[in-house]
């Protein structure tokens, strides 16, 4: 039982991190109806900026306090992500208003390659580390209930808490604010949104900016766990099944989807793995997503696709 | 309708020409719209009616000509600016936010009027909350007016066509526009739905004093509710005047009404 719970918690926390990446997809899809292929590149770009800034700040500004240096680096990276959002809107999206979704999709594919290259030429292509001071030691809980207690990775726990907070804030933003409503309106119909005076360009900058900050937080957490390196751009692929499961249009869907995948991966690896020789963790999420596509293509929480024939 | 006060010219269209490549959609069109009137644009298919509306709305930029709205002349506008200036519109092929409820669709129409900042909205601070309630009340009023109370929480995509048309009108009304452009508000409706829509258009005009520019196929409807009518054919203006004048215009009769009149 203790072992089961331990696996479960591990899965939940890993799932929260998947949610964070998935959230980036959902945000942009909700606000512009675009599946943003560049999300992974944005995570890499943000993490690189954050990692290098946290190196440069003590070096050039002479700030030795780690917390202050990290904070400045975070703000700096956030500013970089804002500039990225603004540039993407001005150079790419603005010229594609009222175009087909596929056109926009291809454009984000281009943005992805461009950002991967630009990020590495600006910030370097070695492996960097981000140290935001998250405790690495495991901690034991419930040791009165179970013999030996349950081991929890503190780093994962903190990461999950940060992710959960961010997700909660974004849900409120989308569902409860007038700006959130305008974002959803833009996602549904560009032309109609313009006709009632929603400033499209403005909205796109906001949403890419928010997605940039989400990418930054994701990049920071994943980067501090795994190191900042090129492979970070591919974690977006790990979030793909999450989005399919949860629904592209739903913020809560991204969370629940992430948790299901996180838990599913860990439990299947531990309990089913031995029977098939292991390695389930790698493909489990994709198979689950495939199953979902057959049964509920809009995802668990996605908006039902209603079309008049 | 005789008692209705028609004011000065609010929207003046001068010498508009628009072409797509070699196709001339509009040639040298001029007409004006007076405050509080219902102005119809009619014409056979492909006459350039929707193109005309799209020029006023800023979707298309005409190659020649200028449009004057409340004393301000412009030759190029984008849709957003037009909305800010107080011109609302509905669409021929519905362009609603299908996944959102009726209320949310209408609330988006209030977007321009919402002044409180993002942070205030997110934290639901007093002023932002009061503002939201104020706009919600306005929207509820429109919902009552259009008699769609029963569907306020329904996602718009699930509503029947006639009701979606009403929501489209409601969303434009929520902007409290001075001029409302209606692109075939009765297209594809049955007789009852048409009558309802007519009533709403007349009520909007009378109760809110909104100036209305409408495009319509249904001749009966147009002649009944409009104050003045512009007739287009192959991108040219061939008639302009009161419904009676237009009805007796030789050119209009041959181009559009046929010989039965």
Interface residues (C-beta under 8 A of the other chain):
Chain A: X169 X172 X173 X176 X177 X178 X179 X181 X182 X184 X185 X188 X189 X191 X192 X193 X194 X195 X196 X197 X198 X199 X200 X249 X303 X306 X308
Chain B: X57 X59 X78 X79 X80 X82 X83 X84 X88 X89 X91 X95 X96 X97 X98 X99 X100 X104 X105 X107 X108 X109 X110 X111 X112 X114 X116 X118 X121 X122 X124 X132 X135 X155 X157 X158 X161 X171 X172 X174 X175
